[in-house]
Amino acid sequence: MSARQHHLSFAKKVIPAETFRSPDRMFAELTGAKREAFLFFLWTESSKGMVEALPHVGLAPSGREMAKLDVVGHVKSGETEVVVISMPPALNANEALFLALVRKAGAPSVFFYERCADLSTGEVHPKEAVLAEVRPDGSRSNYGFHEGLDLPAFKAQLARILEVSLDGLEDSLAPVTAEAFVAAGGARTGSARPTIRRPPEAPGPKFGGLLEQLLLVRAGLPLVMFAMAYTVPSLSYQLWPVIGPIYTLLSVVIAVALLVFLYKVYAARPGRTPFGPGMAVVGWMIPVAQLFMPPLIVRGAHKAVVGTGAGLLVLVWWLAWLVQIVNEMMRGLQAQLSRSEGSDWYVSFPAGGGFHLPDPLGDVYIALSSGVGSVLVTLAAYGLLWHFVRSIRAKL
């Protein structure tokens, strides 16, 4: 596993798991005289199995101050208790800048103030972060994007959500001294060292198998029909009235199955994806946003599970997917292309109406909607998506 996984493992696995397993112990340890030693112990334990451990301190994303692993402070107001932890430098989307362990009316939860992707560039946003909450049952709430990557920005948003004041948080805990550390039992032998229970990796959810098979069939059928057109053209012509509707039916079923698959992947990886499970579905349907959100959603699912975004392949897939949608719409409307000498291509429909396709757009459309071009577009659209789904399922 990469060194950056150390950051994610500590914030998204170890801290929530230990908080939900034993909230009393976590709040006591993180507010006592041994809090620094306890926090570093958890940090070290979470690095086991990694290629290399991350340092606990470094330049903050702004580049003007240091970010380090530390207990910032502890606030208790009525039935609400909060412990805030600052994290080492968060460089990538989904990496936490700050954590907050919260008990409200005795019910624990963990808040993350984490880096997010800039939807206009696909890179990590230089100024905004996302506030999110995870509960013991695995449910997650996102409280939106907020400007500011520093502690004041986090405190302002957390205080608004919890409806408590976090003023004086930084000065709320007594300094850690050698005398206090020893008095709290810091000189005990290693046999009394606290232990953590690593959250077991849950067996991979068995979903997406039907989608994988449907994508393989949808990508392979045009190849079969193309080969048949050159070997047994009469049979190909006879089968087309049946194969055409099958193409359409498969495409509709695949679209539904894909949305279900992405929702489940996002729900299974809370905190590691750029959006919540709901947005993984709704993002395909929002006007204008549906032109750029789907590739970001697929990329986010792939990166959250496989560990890489597969950016170039996702871009090729999305362009082919858009062309494939246009091709299927044109076939469904039984569009016909014609051209007079010296004029543009004209697209007409049996129901009436049509439009001109100026050069070279008309020539490009013909190349991508018929013959070898059509087969290649279909392979890229459904074949690459099959590759993504298969890669994700292998790691779930």
Summary of the structure (lengths in Angstrom):
residues: 396
radius of gyration: 27.2
end to end distance: 15.4
largest distance: 95.7
contacts: 1186
relative contact order: 0.09
helix: 51%
strand: 18%
